[in-house]
């Protein structure tokens, strides 16, 4: 926990503890209100393992960009790295 955040023990406040467990289980942020005005955010401090286990497959829209930057020809940046650097940094006159 960051040093600038002061912990508050809510073990003895059953309703708040129930909300915390709900936020942690659903891995969702909740807005706490006082007299119909937003007062605070309740955010889980521990990420759910469910969120970390998402696997990308062919149905994912990000899959379309796989391989876009690959070039096996003379325009391949990795093959021309020395000439690209030489072009970007011309020799200095002494």
N, CA, C and O of each residue as an XYZ file, in Angstrom:
376
protein
N       0.854     -1.188      0.000
C       0.000      0.000      0.000
C       0.890      1.237      0.000
O       1.855      1.293      0.762
N       0.591      2.230     -0.836
C       1.398      3.448     -0.854
C       1.452      4.105      0.519
O       0.488      4.052      1.283
N       2.589      4.724      0.822
C       2.793      5.321      2.137
C       1.845      6.475      2.437
O       1.526      6.716      3.601
N       1.386      7.196      1.412
C       0.540      8.359      1.649
C      -0.912      7.989      1.944
O      -1.701      8.866      2.296
N      -1.285      6.722      1.810
C      -2.650      6.289      2.115
C      -2.703      5.705      3.517
O      -1.953      4.784      3.840
N      -3.589      6.239      4.351
C      -3.722      5.738      5.716
C      -4.760      4.625      5.743
O      -5.885      4.829      5.287
N      -4.410      3.458      6.264
C      -5.387      2.374      6.343
C      -6.456      2.655      7.398
O      -6.182      3.277      8.425
N      -7.674      2.191      7.133
C      -8.788      2.308      8.071
C      -9.346      0.911      8.270
O      -9.769      0.271      7.308
N      -9.353      0.431      9.508
C      -9.869     -0.905      9.796
C     -11.398     -0.869      9.776
O     -12.017     -0.150     10.560
N     -12.004     -1.650      8.872
C     -13.466     -1.675      8.741
C     -14.045     -2.991      9.247
O     -15.205     -3.302      8.980
N     -13.248     -3.761      9.972
C     -13.700     -5.064     10.461
C     -14.961     -4.967     11.310
O     -15.772     -5.893     11.316
N     -15.133     -3.879     12.013
C     -16.270     -3.708     12.926
C     -17.456     -2.969     12.275
O     -18.416     -2.626     12.965
N     -17.399     -2.724     10.960
C     -18.489     -2.052     10.245
C     -19.033     -3.040      9.204
O     -18.562     -3.055      8.067
N     -20.020     -3.863      9.584
C     -20.476     -4.955      8.710
C     -20.958     -4.514      7.330
O     -20.652     -5.188      6.347
N     -21.688     -3.425      7.219
C     -22.218     -2.992      5.923
C     -21.095     -2.568      4.985
O     -21.119     -2.906      3.801
N     -20.121     -1.838      5.494
C     -18.992     -1.419      4.675
C     -18.140     -2.627      4.293
O     -17.644     -2.711      3.170
N     -17.971     -3.551      5.221
C     -17.214     -4.770      4.931
C     -17.891     -5.582      3.826
O     -17.213     -6.144      2.966
N     -19.224     -5.645      3.846
C     -19.969     -6.360      2.808
C     -19.739     -5.703      1.456
O     -19.538     -6.400      0.461
N     -19.764     -4.367      1.399
C     -19.498     -3.648      0.148
C     -18.088     -3.920     -0.364
O     -17.887     -4.105     -1.564
N     -17.126     -3.944      0.531
C     -15.742     -4.209      0.139
C     -15.625     -5.608     -0.456
O     -14.973     -5.790     -1.484
N     -16.238     -6.577      0.167
C     -16.204     -7.950     -0.356
C     -16.880     -8.032     -1.723
O     -16.429     -8.767     -2.600
N     -17.952     -7.283     -1.897
C     -18.663     -7.250     -3.187
C     -17.773     -6.655     -4.282
O     -17.703     -7.192     -5.388
N     -17.101     -5.554     -3.974
C     -16.199     -4.908     -4.936
C     -15.036     -5.835     -5.269
O     -14.650     -5.954     -6.431
N     -14.486     -6.481     -4.268
C     -13.356     -7.387     -4.479
C     -13.770     -8.582     -5.340
O     -13.036     -8.974     -6.247
N     -14.926     -9.157     -5.066
C     -15.391    -10.336     -5.811
C     -15.709    -10.005     -7.266
O     -15.409    -10.791     -8.165
N     -16.317     -8.843     -7.496
C     -16.717     -8.460     -8.855
C     -15.598     -7.721     -9.591
O     -15.682     -7.523    -10.803
N     -14.555     -7.311     -8.870
C     -13.461     -6.534     -9.441
C     -13.996     -5.302    -10.161
O     -13.592     -4.991    -11.282
N     -14.918     -4.605     -9.488
C     -15.524     -3.393    -10.037
C     -15.428     -2.263     -9.021
O     -15.440     -2.501     -7.814
N     -15.333     -1.047     -9.510
C     -15.288      0.134     -8.654
C     -16.702      0.583     -8.321
O     -17.589      0.518     -9.171
N     -16.917      1.035     -7.100
C     -18.232      1.561     -6.688
C     -18.056      3.000     -6.233
O     -17.010      3.360     -5.692
N     -19.069      3.821     -6.449
C     -19.075      5.209     -5.991
C     -19.893      5.283     -4.721
O     -21.057      4.883     -4.704
N     -19.294      5.791     -3.659
C     -20.002      5.963     -2.394
C     -20.581      7.373     -2.356
O     -19.896      8.340     -2.688
N     -21.841      7.486     -1.949
C     -22.514      8.783     -1.938
C     -22.960      9.148     -0.529
O     -23.271      8.284      0.291
N     -22.984     10.452     -0.271
C     -23.525     11.015      0.956
C     -24.556     12.042      0.538
O     -24.226     13.007     -0.152
N     -25.801     11.849      0.948
C     -26.903     12.744      0.574
C     -26.967     12.950     -0.939
O     -27.075     14.083     -1.408
N     -26.900     11.877     -1.688
C     -27.002     11.860     -3.150
C     -25.861     12.578     -3.866
O     -26.001     12.944     -5.033
N     -24.741     12.783     -3.189
C     -23.573     13.384     -3.813
C     -22.403     12.400     -3.727
O     -22.194     11.756     -2.698
N     -21.644     12.294     -4.826
C     -20.489     11.409     -4.831
C     -19.501     11.863     -3.760
O     -19.150     13.040     -3.674
N     -19.059     10.902     -2.943
C     -18.148     11.240     -1.852
C     -16.813     10.511     -1.946
O     -15.776     11.061     -1.576
N     -16.837      9.272     -2.440
C     -15.593      8.501     -2.493
C     -15.739      7.359     -3.479
O     -16.846      6.982     -3.863
N     -14.594      6.812     -3.882
C     -14.578      5.626     -4.734
C     -14.124      4.441     -3.911
O     -13.191      4.546     -3.114
N     -14.779      3.324     -4.102
C     -14.383      2.082     -3.455
C     -13.804      1.191     -4.542
O     -14.526      0.696     -5.407
N     -12.484      0.992     -4.487
C     -11.759      0.263     -5.519
C     -11.036     -0.903     -4.866
O     -10.448     -0.748     -3.796
N     -11.073     -2.052     -5.492
C     -10.368     -3.209     -4.956
C      -8.864     -2.963     -5.025
O      -8.346     -2.546     -6.061
N      -8.173     -3.218     -3.930
C      -6.722     -3.054     -3.895
C      -6.018     -4.277     -4.465
O      -4.824     -4.228     -4.763
N      -6.752     -5.372     -4.617
C      -6.189     -6.605     -5.146
C      -6.928     -6.957     -6.412
O      -8.146     -7.132     -6.407
N      -6.170     -7.061     -7.519
C      -6.806     -7.417     -8.794
C      -7.223     -8.866     -8.770
O      -6.528     -9.727     -8.230
N      -8.346     -9.114     -9.353
C      -8.868    -10.474     -9.448
C      -8.015    -11.308    -10.392
O      -7.521    -10.791    -11.393
N      -7.834    -12.587    -10.091
C      -7.083    -13.473    -10.978
C      -7.850    -13.704    -12.262
O      -7.257    -14.062    -13.280
N      -9.161    -13.504    -12.233
C      -9.972    -13.630    -13.449
C      -9.515    -12.648    -14.509
O      -9.420    -13.006    -15.682
N      -9.229    -11.418    -14.117
C      -8.840    -10.380    -15.075
C      -7.480    -10.686    -15.699
O      -7.240    -10.336    -16.854
N      -6.594    -11.332    -14.955
C      -5.262    -11.628    -15.471
C      -5.229    -12.860    -16.350
O      -4.246    -13.059    -17.064
N      -6.248    -13.689    -16.333
C      -6.237    -14.936    -17.085
C      -6.832    -14.832    -18.474
O      -6.947    -15.844    -19.166
N      -7.213    -13.636    -18.905
C      -7.829    -13.494    -20.214
C      -6.813    -13.820    -21.305
O      -5.714    -13.266    -21.333
N      -7.187    -14.707    -22.181
C      -6.312    -15.139    -23.263
C      -6.813    -14.533    -24.569
O      -8.013    -14.525    -24.843
N      -5.883    -14.030    -25.367
C      -6.246    -13.470    -26.660
C      -6.332    -14.600    -27.682
O      -5.455    -15.460    -27.756
N      -7.400    -14.577    -28.463
C      -7.545    -15.577    -29.519
C      -7.935    -14.872    -30.818
O      -7.994    -13.644    -30.864
N      -8.197    -15.629    -31.849
C      -8.503    -15.068    -33.165
C      -9.773    -14.210    -33.170
O      -9.950    -13.389    -34.069
N     -10.651    -14.386    -32.189
C     -11.883    -13.598    -32.127
C     -11.630    -12.194    -31.551
O     -12.471    -11.307    -31.699
N     -10.496    -11.991    -30.907
C     -10.168    -10.704    -30.307
C      -9.786     -9.710    -31.411
O      -9.043    -10.055    -32.330
N     -10.292     -8.487    -31.317
C     -10.022     -7.492    -32.351
C      -8.537     -7.121    -32.421
O      -8.068     -6.677    -33.470
N      -7.799     -7.292    -31.339
C      -6.371     -7.001    -31.365
C      -5.600     -8.001    -32.216
O      -4.493     -7.709    -32.669
N      -6.166     -9.158    -32.432
C      -5.497    -10.200    -33.207
C      -5.213     -9.732    -34.639
O      -4.286    -10.232    -35.278
N      -5.999     -8.783    -35.145
C      -5.823     -8.293    -36.513
C      -4.488     -7.588    -36.731
O      -4.015     -7.523    -37.865
N      -3.868     -7.061    -35.681
C      -2.615     -6.326    -35.860
C      -1.388     -7.228    -35.753
O      -0.273     -6.772    -36.005
N      -1.568     -8.488    -35.387
C      -0.435     -9.397    -35.263
C       0.238     -9.550    -36.625
O      -0.415     -9.881    -37.614
N       1.527     -9.311    -36.666
C       2.301     -9.467    -37.893
C       2.303     -8.265    -38.809
O       2.966     -8.294    -39.846
N       1.581     -7.202    -38.463
C       1.524     -6.023    -39.336
C       2.890     -5.368    -39.544
O       3.181     -4.885    -40.638
N       3.717     -5.346    -38.522
C       4.983     -4.624    -38.608
C       6.109     -5.477    -39.178
O       7.232     -4.991    -39.312
N       5.845     -6.705    -39.508
C       6.903     -7.571    -40.013
C       7.182     -7.277    -41.487
O       6.266     -7.105    -42.291
N       8.455     -7.226    -41.811
C       8.863     -7.029    -43.190
C      10.111     -7.858    -43.421
O      11.089     -7.728    -42.685
N      10.086     -8.691    -44.416
C      11.240     -9.549    -44.685
C      12.018     -9.090    -45.912
O      12.844     -9.834    -46.440
N      11.762     -7.891    -46.358
C      12.407     -7.420    -47.578
C      13.429     -6.357    -47.311
O      13.852     -6.171    -46.169
N      13.840     -5.647    -48.352
C      14.870     -4.613    -48.224
C      14.416     -3.423    -47.384
O      15.245     -2.617    -46.962
N      13.109     -3.300    -47.134
C      12.608     -2.194    -46.317
C      12.605     -2.519    -44.843
O      12.164     -1.704    -44.034
N      13.089     -3.694    -44.475
C      13.093     -4.120    -43.084
C      14.003     -3.212    -42.262
O      15.192     -3.088    -42.559
N      13.458     -2.589    -41.250
C      14.201     -1.639    -40.426
C      15.364     -2.319    -39.719
O      16.445     -1.739    -39.614
N      15.159     -3.548    -39.230
C      16.219     -4.242    -38.499
C      17.427     -4.527    -39.389
O      18.562     -4.508    -38.913
N      17.198     -4.789    -40.659
C      18.312     -5.079    -41.559
C      19.090     -3.829    -41.921
O      20.275     -3.912    -42.246
N      18.454     -2.686    -41.870
C      19.107     -1.450    -42.291
C      19.400     -0.527    -41.108
O      19.505      0.688    -41.280
N      19.533     -1.097    -39.915
C      19.693     -0.268    -38.729
C      20.938      0.623    -38.815
O      20.880      1.793    -38.435
N      22.052      0.094    -39.304
C      23.276      0.910    -39.381
C      23.136      2.065    -40.353
O      23.537      3.188    -40.047
N      22.573      1.800    -41.518
C      22.418      2.883    -42.491
C      21.370      3.897    -42.027
O      21.503      5.089    -42.304
N      20.344      3.443    -41.332
C      19.328      4.369    -40.811
C      19.927      5.294    -39.761
O      19.631      6.488    -39.741
N      20.767      4.745    -38.890
C      21.406      5.574    -37.866
C      22.381      6.555    -38.519
O      22.435      7.724    -38.136
N      23.143      6.087    -39.492
C      24.091      6.970    -40.186
C      23.372      8.113    -40.887
O      23.868      9.239    -40.923
N      22.220      7.825    -41.436
C      21.435      8.860    -42.123
C      20.856      9.860    -41.135
O      20.782     11.054    -41.425
N      20.445      9.377    -39.970
C      19.841     10.250    -38.964
C      20.875     11.149    -38.292
O      20.564     12.272    -37.895
N      22.108     10.651    -38.164
C      23.164     11.401    -37.495
C      24.351     11.585    -38.450
O      25.312     10.817    -38.400
N      24.283     12.600    -39.316
C      25.400     12.819    -40.253
C      26.667     13.197    -39.467
O      26.577     13.725    -38.358
N      27.832     12.925    -40.039
C      29.087     13.234    -39.337
C      29.206     14.731    -39.084
O      28.769     15.558    -39.885
N      29.807     15.052    -37.948
C      30.019     16.466    -37.588
C      31.283     16.979    -38.269
O      32.246     16.240    -38.477
N      31.251     18.243    -38.605
C      32.445     18.875    -39.167
C      33.335     19.298    -38.029
O      32.865     19.796    -37.007
N      34.633     19.096    -38.212
C      35.573     19.441    -37.128
C      36.281     20.716    -37.393
O      37.102     21.146    -36.583
